[in-house]
Amino acid sequence: MKIVLAGKSVVLGVAGGIAAYQAVDVIAQLRNRWADVYVIMTRAATQFISPLSLETVSLHPVVTDMFAEPKHWNIPHISLAQIADIFLIAPATANIIGKIANGIADDMLSTTVMATKAPVVFAPAMNNSMWLNPVVQNNVKKLKKLSYQFVEPEYGPMACGGEGWGRLAKIQTIISKLMEVSDEVDKRRLQKKEGTGKIDGGDEP
């Protein structure tokens, strides 16, 4: 049986929301499918879960700072942008969605997304009112038109109290989406190899 994500490099962007702790499970599920996982955290994300926790699970250094002394000669955001077969942002906050939708690259995560040619998948998680805000919804629509993909948030109890839309999708739902995207990546590469399709410069987001 083919293990769809085997050998794939997945770059996981973790933004600053309460659902950031679920990144541990996302990484574990990806590694169980033989994917190689590299993590970028926003500064806000480090307030919810430590980089060390994600380093331990991913077995790779976690990148958090654009201006940190690099461990290797290559520039981190370019290196990770190039190595990615798939780029997942989970949880994706209103902030990171808005940055990417409007071309703002002012931290390691947004900069790396701008530099990658890999398909990018957002898994939003935020307060119900924020998710339903017209500004956020317009940013989501803008990104979808640009071929960025989404795993829609779910309805349920919110960390701030009450219920609503905005809970991070179930981990298995996210993994299933990545498996679909991985299949698409493989098909494009096969088309390019066989000369039956033209892929200009790699896989687009």
C-alpha positions as CSV (number, residue, x, y, z in Angstrom):
1,M,0.0,0.0,0.0
2,K,1.3,3.4,-0.9
3,I,2.0,5.7,2.0
4,V,1.0,9.0,0.4
5,L,3.1,11.4,2.5
6,A,6.2,9.1,2.8
7,G,9.3,11.1,1.9
8,K,7.4,14.4,1.6
9,S,8.8,17.5,3.3
10,V,6.0,19.4,5.1
11,V,6.7,22.8,6.5
12,L,4.3,23.5,9.4
13,G,3.6,27.1,10.3
14,V,2.2,27.6,13.8
15,A,0.6,30.9,14.5
16,G,-0.4,32.4,17.8
17,G,-3.7,30.9,19.0
18,I,-4.8,28.7,21.8
19,A,-5.0,25.8,19.2
20,A,-1.2,26.0,18.8
21,Y,-0.8,23.2,21.3
22,Q,-2.4,20.8,18.7
23,A,0.7,21.3,16.5
24,V,2.2,18.4,18.5
25,D,-0.5,16.0,17.3
26,V,-0.3,17.3,13.7
27,I,3.5,16.7,13.7
28,A,3.1,13.2,15.2
29,Q,0.4,12.2,12.7
30,L,2.6,13.4,9.8
31,R,5.7,11.6,11.1
32,N,3.6,8.4,11.5
33,R,3.0,8.7,7.8
34,W,6.8,9.0,7.2
35,A,6.7,12.7,6.3
36,D,9.6,15.0,7.3
37,V,8.3,17.9,9.2
38,Y,10.0,21.4,9.6
39,V,8.4,24.0,11.9
40,I,8.2,27.7,11.8
41,M,6.5,29.5,14.8
42,T,5.4,33.1,15.1
43,R,6.5,34.9,18.2
44,A,2.9,34.8,19.5
45,A,2.8,31.0,19.0
46,T,5.7,30.6,21.4
47,Q,3.5,32.0,24.2
48,F,1.2,29.0,23.8
49,I,3.6,26.2,23.3
50,S,7.4,26.0,23.6
51,P,9.6,25.6,20.5
52,L,11.4,22.8,22.4
53,S,8.2,20.7,22.4
54,L,7.9,21.0,18.7
55,E,11.6,20.3,18.1
56,T,11.3,17.2,20.2
57,V,8.4,15.8,18.1
58,S,9.7,17.0,14.7
59,L,13.4,16.1,15.3
60,H,14.3,19.4,13.6
61,P,15.2,22.8,15.0
62,V,12.2,25.1,15.1
63,V,12.6,28.5,13.4
64,T,11.1,31.5,15.3
65,D,13.2,34.5,14.6
66,M,14.1,36.1,11.2
67,F,17.2,37.6,12.7
68,A,18.5,34.7,14.8
69,E,22.0,33.5,14.1
70,P,21.6,30.7,11.4
71,K,22.8,27.2,12.2
72,H,23.7,26.7,8.6
73,W,25.0,28.9,5.8
74,N,21.6,29.0,3.9
75,I,19.0,31.7,4.6
76,P,16.3,29.9,6.7
77,H,13.2,31.3,4.9
78,I,14.6,30.6,1.5
79,S,15.8,27.1,2.5
80,L,12.5,26.1,4.0
81,A,10.5,27.6,1.1
82,Q,12.5,25.5,-1.3
83,I,12.5,22.3,0.7
84,A,8.7,22.3,1.2
85,D,6.6,19.8,-0.8
86,I,3.6,21.0,1.1
87,F,3.2,24.1,3.4
88,L,0.6,23.8,6.2
89,I,-0.4,26.7,8.5
90,A,-2.1,25.3,11.6
91,P,-3.5,27.0,13.4
92,A,-3.9,29.9,11.0
93,T,-5.0,33.0,12.8
94,A,-6.8,36.0,11.4
95,N,-3.5,37.8,11.6
96,I,-1.5,35.4,9.4
97,I,-4.4,35.0,6.9
98,G,-4.6,38.8,6.6
99,K,-0.8,39.2,6.1
100,I,-0.6,36.6,3.3
101,A,-3.8,37.9,1.7
102,N,-2.3,41.4,1.5
103,G,1.3,40.6,0.7
104,I,2.7,41.4,4.1
105,A,6.0,39.6,4.9
106,D,7.3,40.8,8.2
107,D,8.1,37.7,10.1
108,M,9.7,34.3,9.3
109,L,6.4,32.6,8.7
110,S,4.9,35.1,6.3
111,T,8.2,35.6,4.6
112,T,8.6,31.9,3.9
113,V,5.1,31.5,2.6
114,M,5.7,34.4,0.2
115,A,8.9,32.6,-1.0
116,T,7.6,29.1,-1.5
117,K,6.2,27.5,-4.7
118,A,4.8,24.6,-2.7
119,P,1.0,24.3,-2.3
120,V,-0.1,26.2,0.9
121,V,-2.9,24.9,3.1
122,F,-4.5,27.0,5.8
123,A,-6.3,25.4,8.8
124,P,-7.9,28.4,10.5
125,A,-8.6,28.6,14.3
126,M,-10.0,31.6,16.0
127,N,-12.9,33.1,17.9
128,N,-16.3,32.7,16.2
129,S,-16.8,36.5,15.8
130,M,-13.3,36.9,14.2
131,W,-13.9,34.0,11.8
132,L,-17.2,35.5,10.6
133,N,-15.9,39.0,10.4
134,P,-16.3,40.2,6.8
135,V,-12.7,41.3,6.6
136,V,-11.4,37.8,7.5
137,Q,-13.9,36.2,5.1
138,N,-12.8,38.6,2.3
139,N,-9.2,37.7,2.9
140,V,-10.1,34.0,2.8
141,K,-11.9,34.5,-0.5
142,K,-8.9,36.4,-1.9
143,L,-6.5,33.6,-1.0
144,K,-8.8,30.9,-2.4
145,K,-8.8,32.8,-5.7
146,L,-5.0,32.7,-5.7
147,S,-5.2,28.9,-5.3
148,Y,-4.3,28.7,-1.6
149,Q,-6.3,25.9,0.0
150,F,-8.2,25.7,3.3
151,V,-9.4,23.2,5.8
152,E,-12.5,24.9,7.1
153,P,-12.8,25.4,10.9
154,E,-15.5,23.5,12.8
155,Y,-18.4,24.4,15.0
156,G,-18.2,23.7,18.7
157,P,-17.2,25.0,22.1
158,M,-14.9,27.9,22.1
159,A,-11.9,28.6,24.4
160,C,-13.4,32.0,25.2
161,G,-16.8,30.5,26.2
162,G,-19.9,29.6,24.3
163,E,-20.1,27.8,20.9
164,G,-19.5,28.9,17.3
165,W,-17.5,28.5,14.2
166,G,-13.8,28.7,14.4
167,R,-12.5,25.6,16.1
168,L,-9.5,24.0,14.4
169,A,-10.6,21.1,12.2
170,K,-10.0,17.6,13.5
171,I,-6.4,16.5,13.0
172,Q,-7.5,13.6,10.8
173,T,-9.4,16.0,8.6
174,I,-6.2,18.1,8.2
175,I,-4.1,15.1,7.5
176,S,-6.6,13.8,4.9
177,K,-6.4,17.2,3.1
178,L,-2.6,17.0,3.1
179,M,-2.8,13.6,1.6
180,E,-5.1,14.9,-1.2
181,V,-2.6,17.7,-1.8
182,S,0.3,15.3,-1.8
183,D,-1.4,13.2,-4.5
184,E,-1.8,16.4,-6.6
185,V,1.9,17.2,-6.2
186,D,2.8,13.7,-7.3
187,K,0.6,13.9,-10.3
188,R,2.0,17.2,-11.4
189,R,5.6,15.9,-11.0
190,L,4.7,12.8,-13.0
191,Q,3.2,15.0,-15.8
192,K,6.3,17.1,-15.8
193,K,8.5,14.0,-16.0
194,E,6.6,12.4,-18.8
195,G,6.3,15.7,-20.7
196,T,2.5,15.5,-20.7
197,G,2.0,18.7,-18.7
198,K,4.0,21.9,-18.1
199,I,4.8,23.0,-14.6
200,D,6.6,26.4,-14.6
201,G,9.0,26.6,-11.7
202,G,7.5,24.1,-9.5
203,D,4.1,23.6,-7.7
204,E,2.1,26.7,-7.2
205,P,0.4,27.5,-3.9
